Amino acid sequence: MEHVYDVMTRLLTEHFGVPEDQIRPDATFEALEFDSLARLELGMVLADTFGVSLPEDRVDMTLAEAAEYLTAAVGAAEAAECLQKSVQ
């Protein structure tokens, strides 16, 4: 499975047209000039891709922090799904 950070990088370049040289782990969405509409669209794309999205109030989140958050959230969502299936 592709690493979450790598998937985010691909989405940012292919879907949002962010130049690869601007994508760094310490870059924030604000620094990448994502306005509220772009962040909303990113949230929808991430939800489609990972089943979870980023917190809307964290415009200062770096790409590394976002990848870490998504990795943890995906793990928690998968664990909850497994638990739900085992209870049924």
N, C-alpha and C positions, 0 to 999 in steps of 0.2 A: 504494500500500500504506500502511496506517495505521502511524504511528510507534509503535515498541515502547512508549514511555512512555504514549502515549494508550491503547493496548490494555491495558496493566497497570492504568491508571486505571479503565477501563471494567470490567475483571474485578474489581477491588477493590470498586467500588461495586455492580455488579450481582450478582456471585456471593457476595461476602463481606459486603455491607451496610455497607461503610465509608463514612461520610458524606463527601461531596465536599470539604467545607471542611477536613477533616483530611488530605486527600491533597495533599502538597507534595513537591517534589523532595528536600528535605532531611529528610523524615520517614523514620524507620526502621520496620521491621516490628515491632520491639519497642515503639516508641512507639505504633503502631497496635494494640497489645495482641494481636499474633499469638502464640499459644502454640505449642508444638511440633507439636500436631495440626493447627492452622490452617496452619502453615508447610508441613507435609507435604502437606496438601490443595492449598495454593497451588502447590507444586512439581508436583503431578500435573496441575493445570489449566494451568500454564505449559508443561509437557511436551506436553500435548495441543494447545496453541495454537501453540507455537513449535518443538516437537521437541527442546527443551533445557530444563533447569531451572536453578535457582539453587543455589549451594553451600549445603549444609545447616548448615555451621558459621558462617555469616555473619549472625547475627541483628542485628548492628549495621549492616548494609548499608542505605544510604539508597535511596529509590525511584529517584533519579537514577543511583546506582551500579548498581542492579539492572538498569535499562533499558540502561545502557552494557554491562554484562556480557552480557545476553541478546542485544543487537545484535551484539556480537563473536562470541558463541557460535553464533548463527544463521548469521552469515557464514562461520565456520569449518566448520560442518556442511554448508552448501550447497557450499562449495568442495571439501570431501572427497567429497561425493556426485557432483559434476561430474567430479572426478578419477577416481573409481571407475568411472563410466560411460565415460570416455574410454579406460580400460585394458581394458575388456571387449570 
